[in-house]
Amino acid sequence: LATTRFVRAEPVPGQPIVADTVTRLVWQGCSHGQTGSQCDGAASFVDWKNSLAWCENLSWGGRDDWRLPNIIELHSLVALDRSSPAIDVNVFPNTPHYGGGMTEQNAGQFWSSTARSYNDFALYADFGSGFTHFYKQQEGRHVRCVTDP
């Protein structure tokens, strides 16, 4: 019996949300900088500290309790059966990733809230390849916020 893992809804026009039936988390359907049912526009690059603040201040899909996901939560979105992008594009359309016309080296890399204790590093997940790594918090990465059910 097959079940649908992700359930996409649009409680506010142009602001899709995605419920994960496995983790029970609710995700912002579009990346920072994108809007609309198909997440139109270019996804923004934001440094880590501004990513944290942006999620905490976000009002999206009728909710205002968003936060930046930790690395385990963020990595749960990686689709291990695909790459470029390594995410379900049916529920997360237009997710940026390196290649496919995007040549920015950091394209598809999304910040997590998980910081390292040295050198001002934080962890990110790459939805081009599916791997996770860390880099300087001052660098720009993409942002997708999460909230609890």
C-alpha angles and dihedrals in degrees: 000000000000120000129195110246099192125044115194121203136168108211089166117038110256094012109091122188128194124213116206109214091197102051094022089225122138116223134201102251095218133046120249107286096027129099140171134059091295096038095248124195134040120309111239128238111227132176118245100257092049089047090058092048094044093055093045090053097040122123106191136149092003093303133105101182098090126141138176108270122242117243094263092052093045094047089053087074093060111112104218093196095064145032138201085060108019093192135082102271092191091070099024102041122186093014105170119245136164110271125023090091095317111110099168105120093227095047111136095017111126126194122239124200090243109112129191119232094233138058095002093281128157131186125251137183120228114218092192094066104006096239128128126221140150135250143167114303091226091065121094120252133160124269134218116172128215138198137186120259 
